[in-house]
Amino acid sequence: MNVKTIILSISKEQLAALPTVTYPGHIVVVNTVEQATSALEIIKRYPVVGFDTETKPSFRKGRTNQVALIQISTGDCCYLFRINKFGFIPELCRLIEDESTTKVGLSLKDEFQVLHKIQEFSPKGFIDLQSMVKEYNIQDCSLQKIYGIIFNERISKSQRLSNWEASTLTAPQQIYASIDAWTCLKIYNHLISGNFKPEESPYKQSQESQ
């Protein structure tokens, strides 16, 4: 017997029609080891944080750059760790290996792969939204589409290919980087709250299964 299963998927046209998300929190740009140590002491007080990275794009085939920025969001504040300036310090590595702090990100296997080019580590306490959203019938895998389905807003990607190794990050870069980590945390909190109802979504489609 064929059973219709709900799946949620948003088209490019539907996504483009959504209003752009506005970042409501604070941003702290971390440029030194001392600043990083202080920021990490604050971050460790939070049981769950959002996580993301940025890398300067390479326009040469077969060449990739090292991670320049690690973003960690507590919800009301996002810390931008400019590791291209002060390195992948042990304190930051310890947070990534600390299973007592839950870190929420997207496509984490790819994130870890590029970070491993700088230093070896064993990530613990991570939740990958790409796996989590499948439990809520969301078929799309990109952060932009997942956020659009859940919150009916669009994450702008205008700064994605900007220079993340620049001497100073511009305000648009800071906002873009903060939004990526913040939205990961926001999605996670909303899903676990039980307030998201797939069957009520305007992006509902049906798929026949045996």
N, CA, C and O of each residue as an XYZ file, in Angstrom:
840
protein
N       0.846     -1.196      0.000
C       0.000      0.000      0.000
C       0.880      1.244      0.000
O       1.849      1.322      0.755
N       0.546      2.212     -0.841
C       1.288      3.456     -0.889
C       0.859      4.379      0.257
O      -0.331      4.582      0.498
N       1.848      4.927      0.949
C       1.575      5.856      2.041
C       2.224      7.187      1.695
O       3.391      7.234      1.306
N       1.462      8.270      1.837
C       2.019      9.586      1.528
C       2.755     10.141      2.747
O       2.194     10.257      3.837
N       4.021     10.479      2.531
C       4.861     11.015      3.594
C       5.088     12.509      3.358
O       5.369     12.930      2.235
N       4.969     13.287      4.395
C       5.213     14.727      4.278
C       6.712     14.982      4.149
O       7.510     14.448      4.920
N       7.083     15.794      3.176
C       8.448     16.317      3.117
C       8.352     17.834      2.968
O       7.409     18.354      2.373
N       9.332     18.523      3.512
C       9.369     19.981      3.432
C      10.539     20.397      2.556
O      11.675     19.972      2.770
N      10.250     21.232      1.573
C      11.292     21.715      0.669
C      10.882     23.082      0.144
O       9.715     23.311     -0.173
N      11.852     23.990      0.054
C      11.576     25.346     -0.417
C      12.319     25.582     -1.732
O      13.490     25.224     -1.859
N      11.643     26.179     -2.703
C      12.265     26.437     -3.996
C      13.105     27.714     -3.935
O      12.975     28.512     -3.008
N      13.961     27.892     -4.931
C      14.781     29.108     -5.007
C      13.889     30.338     -5.124
O      14.182     31.388     -4.553
N      12.807     30.197     -5.864
C      11.890     31.321     -6.058
C      11.183     31.684     -4.748
O      11.038     32.863     -4.423
N      10.749     30.681     -4.007
C      10.111     30.932     -2.716
C      11.092     31.573     -1.744
O      10.739     32.489     -1.001
N      12.333     31.079     -1.756
C      13.354     31.617     -0.859
C      13.664     33.071     -1.193
O      13.786     33.907     -0.298
N      13.790     33.365     -2.467
C      14.123     34.733     -2.899
C      13.045     35.735     -2.518
O      13.329     36.920     -2.350
N      11.804     35.264     -2.379
C      10.689     36.162     -2.056
C      10.585     36.487     -0.575
O       9.816     37.366     -0.187
N      11.356     35.785      0.264
C      11.271     35.993      1.712
C      12.029     37.237      2.144
O      13.000     37.621      1.491
N      11.605     37.881      3.239
C      12.357     39.025      3.769
C      13.699     38.567      4.337
O      13.835     37.435      4.801
N      14.678     39.454      4.293
C      16.023     39.115      4.769
C      16.090     39.188      6.283
O      15.577     40.125      6.894
N      16.721     38.201      6.879
C      16.861     38.157      8.332
C      17.759     39.302      8.814
O      18.712     39.682      8.133
N      17.449     39.840      9.979
C      18.258     40.889     10.613
C      18.899     40.325     11.869
O      18.222     39.710     12.693
N      20.193     40.530     12.020
C      20.886     40.019     13.205
C      20.623     40.931     14.404
O      20.898     42.128     14.328
N      20.090     40.387     15.527
C      19.692     41.224     16.651
C      20.713     41.322     17.782
O      20.514     42.077     18.733
N      21.801     40.566     17.684
C      22.700     40.443     18.830
C      23.926     41.346     18.782
O      24.044     42.228     17.932
N      24.826     41.100     19.717
C      26.106     41.810     19.771
C      27.159     41.006     19.015
O      27.012     39.801     18.812
N      28.218     41.691     18.602
C      29.326     41.045     17.901
C      30.629     41.455     18.572
O      30.875     42.638     18.810
N      31.463     40.456     18.876
C      32.785     40.726     19.438
C      33.828     40.127     18.497
O      33.885     38.912     18.311
N      34.645     40.985     17.913
C      35.727     40.515     17.040
C      36.948     40.226     17.903
O      37.426     41.104     18.621
N      37.449     39.003     17.836
C      38.548     38.542     18.686
C      39.820     38.496     17.844
O      39.948     37.676     16.935
N      40.763     39.392     18.162
C      41.967     39.551     17.344
C      43.242     39.031     17.992
O      44.255     38.878     17.311
N      43.214     38.754     19.298
C      44.436     38.368     20.007
C      44.191     37.143     20.884
O      43.049     36.768     21.149
N      45.281     36.532     21.324
C      45.193     35.383     22.232
C      44.518     35.789     23.534
O      43.695     35.048     24.071
N      44.866     36.961     24.035
C      44.294     37.437     25.297
C      42.783     37.619     25.180
O      42.032     37.219     26.069
N      42.347     38.222     24.085
C      40.916     38.406     23.861
C      40.206     37.062     23.708
O      39.085     36.879     24.183
N      40.876     36.129     23.038
C      40.295     34.799     22.830
C      40.109     34.066     24.153
O      39.074     33.439     24.376
N      41.092     34.142     25.016
C      41.020     33.479     26.322
C      39.856     34.021     27.145
O      39.116     33.259     27.767
N      39.702     35.345     27.141
C      38.593     35.971     27.888
C      37.242     35.575     27.300
O      36.303     35.279     28.038
N      37.145     35.568     25.960
C      35.884     35.215     25.300
C      35.504     33.767     25.594
O      34.334     33.469     25.832
N      36.476     32.876     25.579
C      36.207     31.460     25.826
C      35.742     31.201     27.253
O      34.953     30.287     27.493
N      36.219     31.987     28.188
C      35.753     31.858     29.572
C      34.265     32.172     29.668
O      33.538     31.539     30.434
N      33.818     33.150     28.889
C      32.394     33.500     28.866
C      31.593     32.419     28.154
O      30.537     32.005     28.633
N      32.091     31.968     27.022
C      31.379     30.963     26.212
C      31.158     29.680     26.996
O      30.116     29.040     26.857
N      32.125     29.301     27.818
C      32.030     28.043     28.563
C      30.895     28.035     29.590
O      30.544     26.979     30.117
N      30.319     29.210     29.877
C      29.191     29.288     30.802
C      27.879     28.853     30.145
O      26.881     28.627     30.831
N      27.886     28.737     28.823
C      26.661     28.399     28.087
C      26.652     26.912     27.738
O      27.653     26.395     27.241
N      25.542     26.216     27.987
C      25.488     24.779     27.694
C      25.408     24.465     26.209
O      25.852     23.402     25.775
N      24.835     25.398     25.410
C      24.681     25.176     23.969
C      25.066     26.453     23.220
O      24.645     27.548     23.591
N      25.867     26.304     22.167
C      26.289     27.458     21.362
C      26.194     27.102     19.877
O      26.181     25.929     19.504
N      26.130     28.126     19.051
C      26.173     27.944     17.604
C      27.610     28.008     17.118
O      28.442     28.696     17.708
N      27.902     27.286     16.036
C      29.292     27.152     15.566
C      29.346     27.248     14.043
O      28.505     26.686     13.341
N      30.358     27.976     13.542
C      30.568     28.055     12.095
C      32.003     28.521     11.833
O      32.693     28.971     12.748
N      32.438     28.410     10.591
C      33.761     28.909     10.208
C      33.659     29.640      8.874
O      32.697     29.468      8.126
N      34.663     30.453      8.591
C      34.776     31.110      7.286
C      36.209     30.966      6.779
O      37.169     31.023      7.547
N      36.324     30.782      5.485
C      37.622     30.626      4.838
C      37.695     31.549      3.632
O      36.734     31.666      2.871
N      38.825     32.197      3.461
C      39.011     33.052      2.282
C      38.853     32.204      1.024
O      39.507     31.169      0.894
N      37.994     32.629      0.095
C      37.791     31.816     -1.106
C      39.042     31.774     -1.979
O      39.797     32.743     -2.055
N      39.243     30.661     -2.619
C      40.333     30.515     -3.576
C      39.725     30.322     -4.954
O      38.847     29.483     -5.153
N      40.203     31.104     -5.887
C      39.653     31.024     -7.234
C      40.575     30.245     -8.166
O      40.437     30.291     -9.388
N      41.532     29.518     -7.547
C      42.408     28.645     -8.329
C      41.992     27.194     -8.113
O      41.811     26.759     -6.976
N      41.846     26.469     -9.172
C      41.413     25.086     -9.103
C      42.412     24.246     -8.307
O      43.618     24.288     -8.552
N      41.874     23.471     -7.338
C      42.717     22.575     -6.558
C      43.411     23.221     -5.380
O      44.130     22.547     -4.642
N      43.211     24.511     -5.188
C      43.867     25.212     -4.076
C      42.823     25.702     -3.079
O      41.821     26.304     -3.465
N      43.058     25.444     -1.814
C      42.172     25.947     -0.771
C      42.986     26.676      0.296
O      44.144     26.338      0.539
N      42.388     27.653      0.914
C      43.040     28.392      1.993
C      42.671     27.788      3.347
O      41.737     26.993      3.457
N      43.414     28.177      4.360
C      43.104     27.700      5.712
C      41.958     28.516      6.300
O      41.687     29.638      5.873
N      41.298     27.928      7.283
C      40.206     28.626      7.976
C      40.737     29.929      8.563
O      41.772     29.942      9.229
N      40.034     31.008      8.316
C      40.444     32.319      8.825
C      39.656     32.731     10.058
O      40.149     33.488     10.896
N      38.420     32.227     10.167
C      37.516     32.711     11.208
C      36.707     31.562     11.791
O      36.189     30.725     11.052
N      36.597     31.521     13.108
C      35.678     30.609     13.787
C      34.657     31.464     14.526
O      35.021     32.337     15.314
N      33.367     31.207     14.264
C      32.300     31.968     14.902
C      31.611     31.096     15.945
O      31.246     29.955     15.664
N      31.437     31.631     17.134
C      30.711     30.934     18.187
C      29.662     31.886     18.752
O      29.982     32.969     19.240
N      28.393     31.456     18.676
C      27.279     32.297     19.127
C      26.672     31.749     20.408
O      26.394     30.555     20.518
N      26.469     32.635     21.374
C      25.792     32.262     22.619
C      24.299     32.575     22.546
O      23.547     32.261     23.468
N      23.886     33.184     21.465
C      22.491     33.592     21.294
C      22.367     35.097     21.266
O      21.870     35.665     20.294
N      22.817     35.754     22.330
C      22.750     37.214     22.372
C      24.056     37.855     21.902
O      24.102     39.064     21.678
N      25.116     37.059     21.750
C      26.408     37.589     21.325
C      27.123     36.565     20.450
O      27.049     35.362     20.702
N      27.810     37.044     19.430
C      28.618     36.154     18.590
C      30.076     36.603     18.650
O      30.390     37.777     18.453
N      30.947     35.652     18.921
C      32.379     35.912     19.014
C      33.048     35.443     17.725
O      32.910     34.288     17.322
N      33.767     36.351     17.094
C      34.439     36.052     15.837
C      35.937     35.895     16.099
O      36.658     36.880     16.259
N      36.388     34.650     16.141
C      37.790     34.345     16.439
C      38.603     34.382     15.149
O      38.466     33.504     14.297
N      39.448     35.399     15.010
C      40.243     35.569     13.792
C      41.528     34.741     13.895
O      42.611     35.273     14.140
N      41.382     33.430     13.701
C      42.516     32.536     13.934
C      43.614     32.705     12.883
O      44.727     32.217     13.074
N      43.318     33.382     11.789
C      44.385     33.697     10.833
C      45.372     34.684     11.435
O      46.497     34.816     10.953
N      44.947     35.390     12.504
C      45.834     36.362     13.163
C      46.592     35.773     14.345
O      47.764     36.093     14.545
N      45.932     34.906     15.142
C      46.599     34.432     16.362
C      46.691     32.913     16.470
O      47.229     32.393     17.447
N      46.172     32.204     15.479
C      46.335     30.757     15.458
C      45.191     29.984     16.105
O      44.322     30.550     16.769
N      45.222     28.690     15.890
C      44.228     27.774     16.460
C      44.743     27.377     17.842
O      45.335     26.313     18.024
N      44.503     28.257     18.805
C      45.125     28.122     20.125
C      44.565     26.924     20.902
O      43.439     26.498     20.646
N      45.343     26.376     21.851
C      44.892     25.205     22.614
C      43.558     25.403     23.327
O      42.764     24.467     23.418
N      43.300     26.610     23.835
C      42.044     26.871     24.553
C      40.833     26.710     23.627
O      39.784     26.217     24.040
N      40.994     27.126     22.392
C      39.918     26.990     21.409
C      39.736     25.526     21.024
O      38.613     25.048     20.865
N      40.831     24.839     20.881
C      40.790     23.411     20.569
C      40.106     22.632     21.697
O      39.355     21.690     21.443
N      40.371     23.030     22.933
C      39.761     22.338     24.081
C      38.245     22.494     24.087
O      37.524     21.565     24.449
N      37.756     23.679     23.683
C      36.299     23.868     23.604
C      35.702     22.928     22.553
O      34.635     22.353     22.768
N      36.375     22.776     21.439
C      35.895     21.908     20.369
C      35.898     20.448     20.807
O      35.100     19.650     20.315
N      36.782     20.099     21.717
C      36.874     18.721     22.201
C      36.071     18.490     23.492
O      36.046     17.379     24.020
N      35.416     19.550     23.993
C      34.691     19.470     25.260
C      33.247     19.020     25.027
O      32.449     19.764     24.457
N      32.914     17.813     25.464
C      31.562     17.309     25.228
C      30.540     17.911     26.189
O      29.340     17.705     26.007
N      30.981     18.647     27.202
C      30.026     19.264     28.130
C      29.393     20.523     27.539
O      28.372     20.994     28.041
N      29.989     21.071     26.480
C      29.393     22.194     25.756
C      28.868     21.683     24.427
O      29.642     21.211     23.594
N      27.561     21.773     24.219
C      26.962     21.347     22.953
C      27.166     22.441     21.919
O      26.844     23.606     22.152
N      27.707     22.046     20.772
C      27.998     22.995     19.701
C      27.181     22.597     18.468
O      27.287     21.471     17.983
N      26.365     23.532     17.966
C      25.450     23.250     16.869
C      25.959     23.903     15.592
O      26.223     25.105     15.560
N      26.093     23.105     14.546
C      26.563     23.636     13.274
C      25.896     22.932     12.115
O      24.924     22.196     12.287
N      26.433     23.168     10.931
C      25.867     22.569      9.721
C      27.009     22.072      8.844
O      28.027     22.749      8.699
N      26.839     20.893      8.263
C      27.866     20.294      7.399
C      29.203     20.238      8.139
O      30.238     20.660      7.623
N      29.150     19.713      9.346
C      30.316     19.750     10.239
C      31.489     18.909      9.735
O      32.644     19.226     10.019
N      31.205     17.862      9.003
C      32.296     17.046      8.458
C      33.218     17.898      7.588
O      34.440     17.757      7.637
N      32.618     18.780      6.794
C      33.406     19.679      5.950
C      34.172     20.701      6.790
O      35.320     21.031      6.490
N      33.519     21.199      7.847
C      34.172     22.171      8.732
C      35.401     21.548      9.389
O      36.466     22.164      9.440
N      35.247     20.328      9.889
C      36.353     19.660     10.563
C      37.486     19.340      9.597
O      38.660     19.399      9.960
N      37.128     19.005      8.381
C      38.143     18.649      7.389
C      39.100     19.810      7.134
O      40.313     19.615      7.052
N      38.548     21.024      7.010
C      39.414     22.169      6.752
C      40.168     22.590      8.020
O      41.305     23.054      7.937
N      39.546     22.431      9.180
C      40.240     22.757     10.427
C      41.381     21.789     10.714
O      42.395     22.169     11.299
N      41.207     20.530     10.299
C      42.256     19.532     10.524
C      43.523     19.832      9.734
O      44.582     19.280     10.032
N      43.429     20.691      8.741
C      44.621     21.089      7.983
C      45.530     21.980      8.819
O      46.720     22.123      8.537
N      44.936     22.580      9.862
C      45.729     23.428     10.764
C      46.261     22.609     11.931
O      47.429     22.725     12.301
N      45.394     21.779     12.507
C      45.769     21.033     13.710
C      44.845     19.830     13.892
O      43.665     19.885     13.547
N      45.390     18.751     14.433
C      44.579     17.580     14.733
C      43.780     17.798     16.023
O      44.283     18.399     16.972
N      42.558     17.317     16.053
C      41.712     17.406     17.241
C      40.618     16.359     17.117
O      40.389     15.808     16.040
N      39.945     16.088     18.233
C      38.850     15.122     18.255
C      37.572     15.845     18.673
O      37.339     16.039     19.866
N      36.742     16.246     17.713
C      35.543     17.022     18.043
C      34.544     16.218     18.872
O      34.260     15.058     18.573
N      34.028     16.842     19.897
C      33.027     16.194     20.758
C      31.931     17.209     21.092
O      32.169     18.415     21.137
N      30.726     16.685     21.324
C      29.612     17.540     21.730
C      28.975     18.313     20.601
O      28.324     19.330     20.839
N      29.150     17.850     19.367
C      28.602     18.572     18.219
C      27.285     17.966     17.749
O      27.089     16.752     17.811
N      26.387     18.826     17.278
C      25.142     18.414     16.642
C      25.112     19.025     15.243
O      25.242     20.239     15.084
N      24.940     18.177     14.237
C      24.883     18.645     12.852
C      23.420     18.795     12.444
O      22.668     17.821     12.439
N      23.029     20.004     12.107
C      21.635     20.276     11.751
C      21.189     19.504     10.520
O      20.006     19.193     10.383
N      22.113     19.191      9.624
C      21.727     18.447      8.427
C      21.118     17.095      8.786
O      20.209     16.614      8.109
N      21.622     16.494      9.845
C      21.050     15.225     10.310
C      19.789     15.465     11.133
O      18.806     14.734     11.008
N      19.826     16.490     11.971
C      18.712     16.754     12.883
C      17.417     17.085     12.155
O      16.347     16.616     12.541
N      17.513     17.901     11.091
C      16.287     18.375     10.442
C      15.543     17.261      9.699
O      14.357     17.394      9.397
N      16.239     16.174      9.410
C      15.563     15.055      8.741
C      14.448     14.485      9.620
O      13.444     13.978      9.119
N      14.641     14.576     10.936
C      13.615     14.100     11.870
C      12.351     14.956     11.808
O      11.296     14.553     12.298
N      12.465     16.143     11.202
C      11.324     17.058     11.091
C      10.851     17.166      9.637
O      10.184     18.127      9.255
N      11.213     16.156      8.840
C      10.758     16.043      7.451
C      11.317     17.117      6.523
O      10.792     17.325      5.429
N      12.376     17.798      6.949
C      12.986     18.823      6.091
C      13.987     18.146      5.160
O      14.947     17.517      5.604
N      13.743     18.289      3.867
C      14.574     17.622      2.869
C      15.799     18.441      2.501
O      16.852     17.877      2.204
N      15.677     19.770      2.515
C      16.783     20.637      2.101
C      17.933     20.583      3.100
O      17.729     20.338      4.289
N      19.155     20.818      2.596
C      20.344     20.664      3.434
C      21.085     21.969      3.713
O      21.885     22.025      4.647
N      20.841     23.018      2.928
C      21.585     24.262      3.136
C      21.001     25.044      4.306
O      19.802     24.971      4.576
N      21.855     25.789      4.995
C      21.401     26.597      6.128
C      20.362     27.606      5.679
O      19.375     27.840      6.376
N      20.580     28.202      4.521
C      19.670     29.215      3.994
C      18.264     28.639      3.793
O      17.274     29.275      4.154
N      18.178     27.447      3.221
C      16.867     26.839      2.957
C      16.222     26.315      4.244
O      15.014     26.461      4.436
N      17.018     25.711      5.117
C      16.473     25.218      6.387
C      15.870     26.375      7.193
O      14.764     26.272      7.723
N      16.620     27.472      7.272
C      16.138     28.636      8.024
C      14.885     29.221      7.374
O      13.953     29.639      8.062
N      14.873     29.246      6.033
C      13.705     29.764      5.324
C      12.458     28.952      5.604
O      11.382     29.516      5.804
N      12.587     27.632      5.620
C      11.448     26.752      5.882
C      10.903     26.963      7.295
O       9.690     26.999      7.502
N      11.808     27.102      8.257
C      11.382     27.178      9.656
C      10.898     28.571     10.059
O       9.923     28.703     10.798
N      11.587     29.616      9.569
C      11.302     30.968     10.054
C      10.753     31.928      8.998
O      10.453     33.080      9.313
N      10.618     31.468      7.746
C      10.098     32.338      6.685
C      10.910     33.623      6.526
O      10.358     34.700      6.297
N      12.220     33.488      6.651
C      13.139     34.594      6.400
C      14.323     34.049      5.602
O      14.586     32.846      5.597
N      15.026     34.953      4.933
C      16.141     34.545      4.068
C      17.466     35.077      4.606
O      17.584     36.255      4.943
N      18.450     34.204      4.680
C      19.801     34.602      5.064
C      20.523     35.099      3.827
O      20.649     34.372      2.841
N      20.996     36.328      3.874
C      21.745     36.873      2.739
C      23.116     36.211      2.652
O      23.781     36.010      3.669
N      23.533     35.873      1.435
C      24.839     35.252      1.216
C      25.794     36.189      0.469
O      26.756     35.733     -0.148
N      25.530     37.480      0.527
C      26.294     38.439     -0.273
C      27.766     38.530      0.130
O      28.602     38.921     -0.684
N      28.093     38.176      1.373
C      29.480     38.301      1.853
C      30.256     36.975      1.832
O      31.415     36.925      2.245
N      29.616     35.912      1.353
C      30.220     34.586      1.467
C      31.599     34.509      0.810
O      32.503     33.873      1.352
N      31.770     35.140     -0.336
C      33.029     35.056     -1.074
C      33.927     36.264     -0.837
O      34.790     36.568     -1.660
N      33.730     36.949      0.277
C      34.582     38.099      0.587
C      35.900     37.629      1.214
O      36.068     36.443      1.496
N      36.823     38.556      1.428
C      38.151     38.219      1.941
C      38.126     38.123      3.470
O      38.117     39.138      4.167
N      38.116     36.896      3.974
C      38.059     36.685      5.421
C      39.426     36.831      6.091
O      39.532     36.719      7.312
N      40.469     37.079      5.299
C      41.794     37.320      5.854
C      42.163     38.802      5.799
O      43.313     39.164      6.047
N      41.198     39.653      5.478
C      41.457     41.093      5.408
C      41.947     41.614      6.756
O      41.634     41.037      7.798
N      42.708     42.694      6.739
C      43.266     43.228      7.987
C      42.168     43.604      8.975
O      42.334     43.444     10.184
N      41.056     44.097      8.466
C      39.894     44.435      9.296
C      38.637     43.906      8.624
O      38.446     44.098      7.423
N      37.787     43.248      9.382
C      36.517     42.771      8.836
C      35.532     43.928      8.756
O      35.382     44.694      9.709
N      34.870     44.049      7.624
C      33.870     45.108      7.466
C      32.630     44.777      8.298
O      32.442     43.640      8.729
N      31.799     45.781      8.514
C      30.541     45.557      9.251
C      29.671     44.505      8.568
O      29.141     43.631      9.254
N      29.499     44.552      7.235
C      28.712     43.491      6.576
C      29.316     42.096      6.767
O      28.575     41.127      6.931
N      30.640     41.982      6.747
C      31.279     40.694      7.001
C      30.982     40.205      8.415
O      30.652     39.036      8.614
N      31.098     41.092      9.386
C      30.853     40.721     10.781
C      29.414     40.240     10.979
O      29.173     39.256     11.678
N      28.475     40.930     10.367
C      27.064     40.555     10.500
C      26.812     39.213      9.824
O      26.148     38.344     10.389
N      27.338     39.046      8.620
C      27.150     37.787      7.887
C      27.693     36.605      8.693
O      27.015     35.590      8.853
N      28.908     36.744      9.193
C      29.534     35.657      9.954
C      28.756     35.350     11.224
O      28.601     34.186     11.593
N      28.271     36.377     11.887
C      27.512     36.196     13.126
C      26.184     35.506     12.860
O      25.760     34.642     13.627
N      25.530     35.889     11.775
C      24.235     35.295     11.443
C      24.358     33.795     11.229
O      23.488     33.039     11.662
N      25.415     33.353     10.572
C      25.563     31.924     10.285
C      25.615     31.086     11.570
O      24.962     30.047     11.659
N      26.387     31.534     12.557
C      26.471     30.784     13.815
C      25.201     30.954     14.649
O      24.719     30.005     15.267
N      24.673     32.166     14.656
C      23.465     32.467     15.443
C      22.255     31.685     14.941
O      21.475     31.168     15.742
N      22.091     31.594     13.614
C      20.938     30.881     13.072
C      21.014     29.379     13.353
O      19.982     28.732     13.531
N      22.223     28.822     13.394
C      22.360     27.403     13.756
C      21.782     27.153     15.148
O      21.037     26.198     15.363
N      22.136     28.021     16.078
C      21.641     27.898     17.447
C      20.139     28.155     17.515
O      19.421     27.466     18.240
N      19.669     29.139     16.769
C      18.250     29.483     16.771
C      17.405     28.328     16.224
O      16.362     28.000     16.790
N      17.850     27.721     15.138
C      17.142     26.576     14.563
C      17.062     25.439     15.578
O      15.994     24.869     15.800
N      18.190     25.116     16.188
C      18.239     24.025     17.174
C      17.268     24.276     18.328
O      16.489     23.394     18.691
N      17.315     25.467     18.896
C      16.445     25.790     20.036
C      14.971     25.720     19.654
O      14.140     25.273     20.444
N      14.652     26.161     18.443
C      13.253     26.144     18.011
C      12.757     24.717     17.796
O      11.626     24.385     18.151
N      13.603     23.882     17.217
C      13.199     22.500     16.964
C      12.993     21.726     18.267
O      12.011     20.996     18.406
N      13.904     21.882     19.211
C      13.766     21.116     20.461
C      12.648     21.660     21.350
O      12.204     20.980     22.276
N      12.191     22.888     21.070
C      11.097     23.462     21.866
C       9.767     22.775     21.577
O       8.830     22.856     22.372
N       9.693     22.097     20.427
C       8.440     21.444     20.046
C       7.457     22.356     19.337
O       6.334     21.950     19.039
N       7.873     23.592     19.064
C       6.957     24.557     18.445
C       6.888     24.457     16.926
O       6.011     25.054     16.302
N       7.810     23.705     16.331
C       7.791     23.569     14.876
C       6.944     22.370     14.486
O       7.211     21.246     14.911
N       5.924     22.615     13.675
C       4.989     21.572     13.249
C       5.122     21.355     11.743
O       4.596     22.153     10.968
N       5.805     20.306     11.310
C       5.987     20.063      9.869
C       4.676     20.000      9.098
O       4.595     20.461      7.960
N       3.645     19.425      9.724
C       2.373     19.248      9.030
C       1.652     20.574      8.773
O       0.714     20.628      7.978
N       2.097     21.654      9.455
C       1.477     22.962      9.271
C       2.306     23.880      8.365
O       1.927     25.028      8.132
N       3.424     23.384      7.862
C       4.339     24.210      7.077
C       3.773     24.540      5.698
O       3.167     23.677      5.063
N       3.958     25.768      5.225
C       3.521     26.120      3.861
C       4.401     25.485      2.785
O       4.074     25.549      1.600
N       5.520     24.868      3.194
C       6.442     24.251      2.239
C       6.255     22.736      2.189
O       7.146     21.990      1.783
N       5.081     22.314      2.610
C       4.767     20.891      2.678
C       4.522     20.322      1.293
O       3.812     20.900      0.471
N       5.130     19.179      1.065
C       4.899     18.431     -0.157
C       4.630     16.996      0.256
O       4.885     16.617      1.398
N       4.123     16.210     -0.655
C       3.859     14.816     -0.318
C       4.679     13.900     -1.210
O       4.934     14.190     -2.379
N       5.077     12.801     -0.625
C       5.895     11.829     -1.354
C       5.359     10.435     -1.070
O       5.190     10.047      0.086
N       5.098      9.701     -2.112
C       4.539      8.371     -1.923
C       5.629      7.359     -1.601
O       6.675      7.329     -2.250
N       5.373      6.530     -0.589
C       6.305      5.472     -0.222
C       5.532      4.170     -0.074
O       4.329      4.162      0.186
N       6.245      3.093     -0.244
C       5.601      1.788     -0.148
C       5.316      1.433      1.296
O       4.773      0.364      1.574
